[in-house]
Amino acid sequence: MSEPVAVSLAEVAEVVRRVVREELGRLPGEWLSLRQVAEHMGVSPRYIRQLRSRAELPEPARPSSLGTVLRWRRRDIDAWLENRKGM
């Protein structure tokens, strides 16, 4: 048997974050990153950050308790956009 390898909690956390990001990227369109929300709306990522900081955009959901990757549900963004049309 091989000897156990000492791994720091920070190293484990980084691996988990990377795996979560990769797995979220494979989801078929349900979850959108900040960049994808911007593309979906035809605006810049900076504008999405501004909307978020002013609490004008729906709160992002965290589909996993692992990591800090923020994602929005496409249906939440679409509903929010539809709502804004009536304003």
DAVEN-V424565 format. One record per residue. N is the residue number from 1. RES is the residue in one letter. PHI is phi as a letter, one per 40 degrees, with the letter a starting at -180 (999 if undefined). D_FIRST is the distance of its C-alpha to the first C-alpha in whole Angstrom. Layout:
# DAVEN-V424565
[[N	RES	PHI	D_FIRST] [N	RES	PHI	D_FIRST]]
This chain:
# DAVEN-V424565
[[1	M	999	0] [2	S	c	4] [3	E	c	7] [4	P	c	9] [5	V	b	12] [6	A	c	16] [7	V	b	18] [8	S	c	22] [9	L	c	24] [10	A	c	26] [11	E	c	23] [12	V	c	22] [13	A	c	26] [14	E	c	27] [15	V	c	24] [16	V	c	26] [17	R	d	29] [18	R	c	28] [19	V	c	27] [20	V	c	30] [21	R	d	33] [22	E	c	31] [23	E	c	31] [24	L	c	35] [25	G	c	36] [26	R	c	35] [27	L	c	38] [28	P	c	41] [29	G	g	44] [30	E	c	43] [31	W	b	42] [32	L	b	44] [33	S	c	42] [34	L	d	45] [35	R	c	46] [36	Q	c	46] [37	V	c	48] [38	A	c	50] [39	E	c	51] [40	H	c	51] [41	M	c	54] [42	G	g	55] [43	V	b	55] [44	S	c	53] [45	P	d	50] [46	R	c	52] [47	Y	c	54] [48	I	c	52] [49	R	c	50] [50	Q	c	54] [51	L	d	54] [52	R	c	51] [53	S	c	52] [54	R	c	56] [55	A	f	54] [56	E	c	56] [57	L	b	53] [58	P	d	51] [59	E	c	48] [60	P	c	45] [61	A	c	43] [62	R	b	39] [63	P	c	37] [64	S	a	34] [65	S	c	33] [66	L	c	31] [67	G	g	32] [68	T	b	35] [69	V	c	36] [70	L	c	40] [71	R	a	41] [72	W	b	45] [73	R	c	46] [74	R	d	48] [75	R	c	50] [76	D	c	51] [77	I	c	52] [78	D	c	54] [79	A	c	55] [80	W	c	56] [81	L	c	58] [82	E	c	60] [83	N	c	61] [84	R	c	62] [85	K	c	64] [86	G	c	66] [87	M	c	67]]
